[in-house]
Amino acid sequence: MQHHPDPLADPSADPSAQPETSESEPIEARGLPWQIEVGRLLTRAAAICVEQGVDVEAFMKGAWSAYVESRPGMRDYLEEMQLREQLEEIRKLGRMGQA
């Protein structure tokens, strides 16, 4: 008697049970909701980092950097917001006049 996987089972429970997909394909074309796909990819990345002895802080920095780099203009926007915040703090401390 052969055992057939339950097609209604949670595919995130066993990563090996998930279908092989091409990472260059759009998520919609892979037939998975984006949340499942993202969870699968993050789990895979985390497992590789653990196997390689990468600490959690380095993993989080790498994940954040990858996220920011994948959004055009995001790094510039964040840098501008940080600069504005710093300038506002300097103004509040009276070290710089209104410009």
N, C-alpha and C positions, 0 to 999 in steps of 0.2 A: 504494500500500500504506500503510495507516494503522498508526501505531505506538501500541500500547496499553500503558499503564504496567503494570509487573509488580506484581500485588497482594501478592506476598510480599516485595517489596523493603522495605528499612528506611524507614519514612515520615519518620524524623527526618533523613534524609540531604538531603532537599529540602523545606523548609518549605512551599513552594507546592503540593507534591503532597498535603499533608494536607487532609482534608476541612474545610470551613468549619463551625464550630460556634458555638452560642450560649454565651457565657461564663456566662450565668445558669443554664444546664442543669447538673444534677449530672454529674460526670465519668463515672459509670457509664453514664448515658444517652447519652453521646457515642460510646460504643463503643471508647474508647481506655483502655489501662492508665493509671493515674494518673501513673506515672513518665514516660511519653511526653508526656502532657498538660503536666505541670509543666516538663519540659525544653523543650517547644515555647514555653510562655509565658515562661519565663526567657530563652530565646534571643531571642524577640521583644522583650522589655523591654530586654535588653542592647543589641540592635541599635539601637533607638530612642534609647537613652542615648548610644551612640557617635555616631550621626548628629547629635545635639544638642550634643555636646561635653561631656557629663557625665563627670566623672572617676570612676574606679573606687571611690574611697572614698565618694563621694556615692551612687553606685549601691548599694553594699553597705549603707550606712546606711538608704537607702530600702527596700531589700528586707527588712532585719531589722525595721524599723519596721512594714512591712506584715504581716509574719509574726506579730509580737507582737500587733498590733492585731486580727488575725483570730482570735486565741485568747482568748476571754473569761477574764478573771482573770489572764492571763499577766503583764501589766505589773505588776500589784499583787504577784504572787508574786515576780517578779524583784527588785522594789524591796525587799520584805521580806527576801529572802535577802541582798541587798547590805547592808541595815541590820544584820542579825544578824552578818554577817561583820565589819562595821566595829566593832560593839560588842564582839565577841570579841577583836578586835585591840587595842582600847583596854584591855580587861581584862587581856590578856596583858602589856601595857606598864605595868600598875599605875596607870593614870590613872583607873580607875573601880572601885569595889568591886563585889562580887557583889550583884546585886539580885534 
